[in-house]
């Protein structure tokens, strides 16, 4: 039971720090788009922002999955 609590707590803390980092990047990316487009009042800047962020999220997620699989396979070979 104690191991499960520690694992869940670690997962929640990781998610919390991930959210903080995501919010920081969100503000940064918005600032970059404001510099490029001048304003975020139109649909096209907002749409472009959403597409770019989505593409970045997909690429990062795929790379994290590959790294996790590689680490798991390496660990399994050692055990």
N, C-alpha and C positions, 0 to 999 in steps of 0.2 A: 504494500500500500504506500509506504513512504517513497519508494522509487517512482511510482506513478505520479505522486504529487510533485516531486522534484522535476520530473520530465514535463509535466503540464505547466508548471511554473516557468520553467526555462522556455517553453514554447510561447507562452504569453509574453514574457519579457522580450523575447526576440521579436515577436510581432509588434510590440509597443515601440521598440527602437526602430523597427522598419517603418512604422507609420510616421514617426518623427522625421526620419530621413526623407521619406517620400514627400512630406509636407515642405521640407526645406528645398528639395529639388523642384517641387511644384512652383514655389515662389521664384526660384532662380530661372526656371524655364519661362515663366510668365514675363519676367523682366527682360529676358533676351528677346522674346517676341514683341514686347512693347518697343524695344529699341529697333527691331527690324520693320515692324508695321506702323509704328507711331502710336497706335491706339488699338484697343481690343473691343471697340464698339461694334464692329461689323461681324457678320457671320463667317466670312472667310478666314480672318485671323483666328477666331475661336475654333473653327473646323480644322484648320491647319495645325493648330496647337494640339487638339485632341488626337489627330492622326499621328503626329510625330511622337507624342507621349505613348500612344498605344504601340507603335512600332518598337520604340525603345523598350517598353515593358515586355513585349513578346520576345525580342532578341535576348534580353537579359535573363528572362525566365528559362528560355531554351538552354542558354549557356550554363545557368545554375544547375539545371537538371542533368546536363551532360557531366558537369564536374561532380555532382553528387553520385551519379552512377559509376563514374570512374573511381571515386574514392571508395565506394561500397565494394566494387570488384577487387580493388587492391587490398582492402581489409579482409575480404573473404579468402583471398589467396594466401594471406599471411596466417590466417587462423586454421 
